[in-house]
Structure formats: C-alpha cells, structure tokens
Amino acid sequence: MALLLVLGSSPMVEGIPAFFAASRYGIGLVLIMSVAFALSTIAAYVILSVSSASGLQRINLGPVERYGEVISGGFIATIGLVFGVWSLL
C-alpha cells in the first residue's frame, strides 16, 4: 500500500516507463529527458503560481479574508467530528 501511495502521489508516474525505455539508449538520453522534464515542470509551477496569485489579487472575498482562519478551523473540526462519529458506528 505504501508503494502505491508513493507512486500514485508522484507527478512522474507516467514518465517512469519512458525513462526505463530511454535507458537502453544510454545515460545521455536519460539526462536530456531529465533536464527537459525538470524545466517543463518548473516552468509549469511558476506560470501556474504567478497566474493564480495575480487572479486571486483581483478577487475581493470580504468577510472570508477576515474570518478565514475561523472558517477553516471550523471546517477541520467538523470533518474530525464526522469521522470520529463514523468510526464509532
């Protein structure tokens, strides 16, 4: 189960077979693939983070901004209670 969780949470799970296949052609191709994957992943995270941050700055959430911690704490407590009661059933 732990192995499935590790593999399932990896963003590279679909690329592992490609790396195994490329290893047959030498370490050079694997390094090129690694650099390409790293650059594309970093670029995607930077672009998505910057665009999300700029989009969130345009949204006025009013009371949610002021009481966000209380709302999230209440939500987490509610989820805890639901699962606590569920485990007793």
C-alpha positions in Angstrom: 0.0 0.0 0.0 2.8 2.4 0.9 4.5 1.8 -2.5 1.2 2.5 -4.3 0.8 5.8 -2.3 4.4 6.8 -3.2 3.9 6.0 -6.9 0.4 7.5 -7.0 1.5 10.8 -5.5 4.4 11.2 -7.8 3.9 13.6 -10.7 6.3 11.4 -12.7 4.4 8.1 -12.6 3.5 8.2 -16.3 7.2 9.1 -17.2 8.8 6.2 -15.4 8.3 3.7 -18.3 9.7 6.3 -20.7 12.9 6.7 -18.6 13.2 2.9 -18.5 12.8 2.7 -22.3 15.3 5.5 -22.8 17.9 3.9 -20.5 18.5 1.3 -23.3 19.9 4.2 -25.5 22.4 5.4 -22.9 22.8 7.8 -20.0 22.9 10.8 -22.3 19.3 10.4 -23.4 18.2 9.9 -19.8 20.0 13.1 -18.8 18.4 15.0 -21.7 15.0 13.7 -20.7 15.6 14.6 -17.1 16.6 18.2 -17.9 13.5 18.5 -20.2 11.2 17.2 -17.6 12.7 19.4 -14.9 12.5 22.6 -17.0 8.9 21.9 -18.1 7.8 21.1 -14.5 9.5 24.2 -13.0 8.0 26.4 -15.8 4.5 24.9 -15.3 4.7 25.5 -11.5 6.0 29.1 -11.9 3.4 30.0 -14.5 0.5 28.5 -12.6 1.6 30.1 -9.3 2.1 33.5 -10.8 -1.2 33.5 -12.7 -3.1 32.1 -9.7 -1.6 34.8 -7.4 -2.5 37.6 -9.8 -6.0 36.2 -10.3 -6.6 36.0 -6.5 -5.5 39.6 -6.0 -8.4 40.7 -8.3 -11.0 38.9 -6.2 -12.4 40.6 -3.1 -13.5 37.9 -0.7 -14.7 40.3 2.0 -15.6 38.5 5.3 -13.8 35.4 4.2 -10.5 37.3 4.2 -11.2 38.5 7.8 -12.5 35.2 9.2 -10.7 32.7 7.0 -8.9 31.1 9.9 -12.0 30.6 11.9 -13.9 29.2 8.9 -11.1 26.7 8.0 -10.7 25.7 11.7 -14.4 25.1 12.0 -14.4 23.1 8.8 -11.5 20.9 10.0 -13.2 20.4 13.4 -16.4 19.4 11.6 -14.6 16.9 9.4 -12.9 15.5 12.6 -16.2 15.1 14.3 -17.8 13.4 11.3 -15.0 10.9 11.1 -14.9 10.4 14.8 -18.6 9.6 15.0 -18.3 7.5 11.8 -15.6 5.3 13.5 -18.0 4.6 16.4 -20.8 3.3 14.2 
